[in-house]
Amino acid sequence: AVSFQGLRILAAEDNEVNMEILAEVLRSQGAQVTQAWNGRQAVERFQQSAPFSLDVILMDMQMPVMNGLEATAAIRKLDSETAKHIPIIALTANAYHEDIQKCLAAGMNAHLSKPINIDCAVRTIIECARTAKENG
């Protein structure tokens, strides 16, 4: 079985119930979860983290203050190696082709549709983290 033992994940999600479920599932798999409640907070949490102290960002697309696309673009523009290479995975209820294209165009590595399928999420997150480590 694949586990998230030791994976450090920044989860950006504005819905309290969704965040609770997401954090619970990730923690039950052994991950450490840092929570952000909107896109701007996600960017700030990322900036405040030590270099390479986060492995993956899960980014909800529909958030107040700054949406997932804006937050991803802002993180990718930051002047750090981590910002350019950290895997950012979209969490979206819209799994249409054009939405996925927008995610990738903003600098995201993958997307997961809501409601989250945990097996799919585990595979995607592990895959993205592994690829980042190989390329980093």
Secondary structure as UniProt FT lines:
FT   TURN            5..6
FT   STRAND          8..12
FT   HELIX           16..28
FT   TURN            29..30
FT   STRAND          32..36
FT   HELIX           39..48
FT   TURN            51..52
FT   STRAND          56..60
FT   HELIX           68..77
FT   HELIX           81..85
FT   STRAND          88..92
FT   HELIX           97..105
FT   TURN            106..107
FT   STRAND          110..113
FT   HELIX           118..135
//
